């Protein structure tokens, strides 16, 4: 059995001032208990799937009024600081397919058969509030991903692009803020995709 880490006991909030979630972690009968509330309206989260692996505490939250779900992985760094990895599921749609394969040789054309052309194009989230534009192209058997903020036109840094035959994954960093996220795209139809998005927050105990 993994020994529980008492550094996690207490009430935690994100250092991000725009985040309104507040979580309290306790230990009862050698198990973690987690409760959470949205401070903006007082709604209580439903907490499920609480698990401790010896290094991080994970749990899933459900907002009853909206059905919105988030998976948290909390790694304590000290008595009063922790890193939280938040994973959400988003629906994306293709707005155009103008971004195609860029092949420059016979060998690249043959290699491009491993690329799923349905990914190629310009993608946006179905959430109307989203400000991110993602373009997926390909050269030979390699995907090329670019992304930017449609409001201020800031280009994001893209690294670690990987294709496993089903899921296209890549890491994003926003230079101006340091925000970073892991992205995993999988197609649900030729013009729709599911995105598993994992991003990170610094948490402090209050």
Secondary structure, 3 states (H helix, E strand, C coil): CCCCCHHHCEEEEECCCCCCEEEEEEEECCEEEEEEEECCCCEECEEEEEEECCCCEEEEEEECCCCEEEEEEEEECCCCEEEEEEEEEEEEEEEECCCCECCCCHHHHHHHHHCCHHHCEEEEECCCCCCEEEEEEEECCEEEEEEEECCCCCECEEEEEEECCCCEEEEEECCCCCCEEEEEEEEEECCEEEEEEEEEEEEEEC
